Amino acid sequence: MARNVVISGGGTGIGLAAAQAFASDGDRVLLLGRRAEVLEKAGVPGALSFAADLGDPREVRGVAEFVAAEFGTVDVLIHSAGGNGSLEPGVESEDPLEAVAHNWTVNFRLNTLTAVLLTEALRERLASPGGRVLFLSSIAAYRGSGSGAYAASKAALHPYAFDLARESGPRGITVNVVAPGYVEDTGFFGGEIEQARRERIVGETSTGRAGTPGDIAATLHWLASPGAGHVTAQVVQVNGGAERGH
């Protein structure tokens, strides 16, 4: 039976790869993102799209109303929206503390608040039993990210997911987190990274290669499957062993 799948950040990278995986199963997919033109060009067969800033409660209410009208029930909710806050516009201030406050606020809005608001808006629409909620974290939640802000914003999803898993378990709903390492072809760095940096990051893996959006999509697809029905409140790392070092 076809399922209703909602994917934030579904127009590019991991979100798009996940959308393609579910659509190939015949599932009904809704792509969410800030840029309507990106969603329209995604090219996922049969997918619906809705452009919204998921960090804005008013726009998230609009998403919830659209989902209610088009889907009714949500079988799978995947949070792929987010990203590198350093790529967002900076703050116009010479005060270093203002810059710190801006950086942390932007990262938490992009990576934490978007996921929490969308979850809470659709929480009562999750299929019961059988619903799946999947969050995208990062290897940075374990190892840091340089400035700390991005890593902290991803790590914040872990306890939220654990609490949600406990609360939703009696309804037959599972909640899990996938934490990728370095994944190419996502636009996370805003462009190609320096070759020396790429070699260093890939060199930390045991598999000797960078991750792909398809690697992460396959893990999400499995966690949403009936075979993963007793897997909940887990963080699944997909990083070629890089978190352990090499």
N, C-alpha and C positions, 0 to 999 in steps of 0.2 A: 504493500500500500504506500502511495506517495505521501511524503511527510512535508510539513511546512517548516522551512529553514530560513531564519533571519540572520544575516551576516553583516555586522558593521565593518566599515573599511573594506567593503566587498568589491571595490572597483579596481584594486591593484594588489600586487604582491601576494602575501599569504591569504588574504581574504578572497581574492579572485581565484586563486588555486583551489581553495576550499569550495567556493561556489561552483566551480566547474566539476569538482568531484561529486558533489551532491546532485547537481543537475544531470549528470551522466547516469545517475540511478533513477531518474525520473521524478525526483523531488521538486517541489515548488520552492523557488528561492527568491528571497527579497534582499536586494543589495542596498545598504545604507552607506552614506558618506557625505562629506561637506560639498563636494564638487559634482554638480549635476552632469556636466559634460564628460567627466571621467566615468561615471556610472553608465551613461548612455553608450559609451564606446567599449564597455567591458566585453560585450559579445557573448554573454552566457545565454545559451538557448532557453527561451521561455521565462527568463528571470524578470521580475519586477524590480523597480528601483525607486528610491525616495531620497531626495537630498535634504539633509538637515545637519545642523550643528548639534551633536549629541552632548555637548557640554552646557547647552541652554535648556532649562526645564520646559520652557514654552514650546520649543521645537521638538523636544522628545515627546511631549503630549501629542503633537501632530503625528509623530511616528506611530504612537500607540493607537490613535484613532484610525490611521491607515491600515494598520495590522488587523484591528478589529473588523474593519469593513472587508478586507481582502482575504484574510486567513481565518480569523476567529481564534483558532488555537495555534500555539507555537510548539512544534515538536523539538526543534533544535535552535538554540540561540548561541551564536558565536560572536565573541567580542574581539575583532581584529583591528578596530579603529585605534588610533594612537600614533605615537612616533617620537621622534627626536625633537625635544622642545627647543634645542639650540637653532633649529631651522626656522622657527617662528620669529616674527618681528621682535626686536629688542625693545628695551625701555629707554626713553630719552631722558637720561639723568646721569649726572657725574657722581652720584652717591653710590658707592659700591654695595651698600646694603640694599638699596633699591633694586640694583641689578640682581642680587641674590634672591630677594623676595619675588621678583618677576620670574626668574628662571624656575624656581620651585613651584610657583603658582601655575605657570604654563604647563609644566610637565605633569602635575597632578590633575590639571583640568583635562589634558589630552589623554592621559593613560588610565587614570583612576575614575574621575568623575563621570566620564563618558560611559564607562562600563557599568558603574553603579546606577546612574540615572536610567539607562536603558533597561537594565535588569529589573529595577523596581517598577518601571512603567509597564513591563510585560509579565511581571511575576505571576499574576493571577491567570494569565492566559497560557501558561506552560502546560503542556499535556500531562495529565495525571491519571494513571501512571505513564511512565515512558519518556517524560521530558528530559532534555539534556541542556545543560548550560556549560559553555566552554569559554574560558578566559585565556588570553595570550599574555604571558609574562615574558621573562627574558633571563638569559644567563647572568645579566647584570644584577638581577635581584640577589644573586649569590656572591658575585665577585666585585660589585661596584661598577660605576660607569665613568669614573673620572671626576665629574662634578658632584656626583651623589644624587642629584635630583631625579634623573631618569630612572636610576636603579631603585630608588625609594618609591617612586610612583608605581613601578611594576610590582615590587615586593608587597605593597599595600593591598594588592589584589588577593594575595594568598589567604590572610585571615578572613577577608570578606567572603571568599569562596568557601572556606571551611565552615564558617557560620551558616552560610546559605545551604551548604550540603546537609548540615544537621537539621536545619529547619524544614528543608524540602524533602528529606529522605522519607518521611512517613507518607508523602504523596507519590512515592515511586519515581522521584526526580533525582538525577545524579548531577553533581557539579564538580568539575575538574579544571585544572590549569595546565596549559602546555607552555613550557619555557624554552624557546629556541635559543641556539647560539647564533653565530654569524651566518646569516642567510643572504645569498646574493639575489639580485634582481628584485629588490623591494623598494628602492628609493630611500631607505632609511638614512643613508649618509648624504643624501642630496645629490649624488652623482657617484662616479667611480672613485674608490679609495686608492691611495697610493699603493703601488705594487709591493713595496717593502712592508707596509702595514698588513696588507692582505696575506702575504707569505707568513708573517709572524702569527696572525690569527689562525690561519689554516694549520700552521705548524703545531698549534696547541691541541689539535684534535688527534684522536687515535685512528681515525679513518682516512686522514690525509686529504680531506677535501672540504670545501665549503658546503653548507646546507643549501637546499633549494626550497622554494615555496611549496613544491610538491611533497617534500619530506614532511613538512609541518601539516599540510592538508591531509596527508594519509593518516597521521596520528589523530587529528581531529575527527576524521571520518570513522576511525575505529572506536574512539571514545563515544561517538554518537550511535554506535551500532548496538544491537541486542546483545552481542557477545561481551560487551563491556558494562552490562547492566548492574554488576556488583562492584564496579570500580567507581568510587566517589571520594571526594575530599583529598584528591591526590594532585601532586605537581609532577608532571611527566617532563623530564628534560630531554630535549632533542638537539644535541650539540656535538655529536661525534666524540663524546668523552672529554670535550675541552674543559668542562667545569672541574674535572679531576686533574687536569694538567697532563702533560706528555713528556 
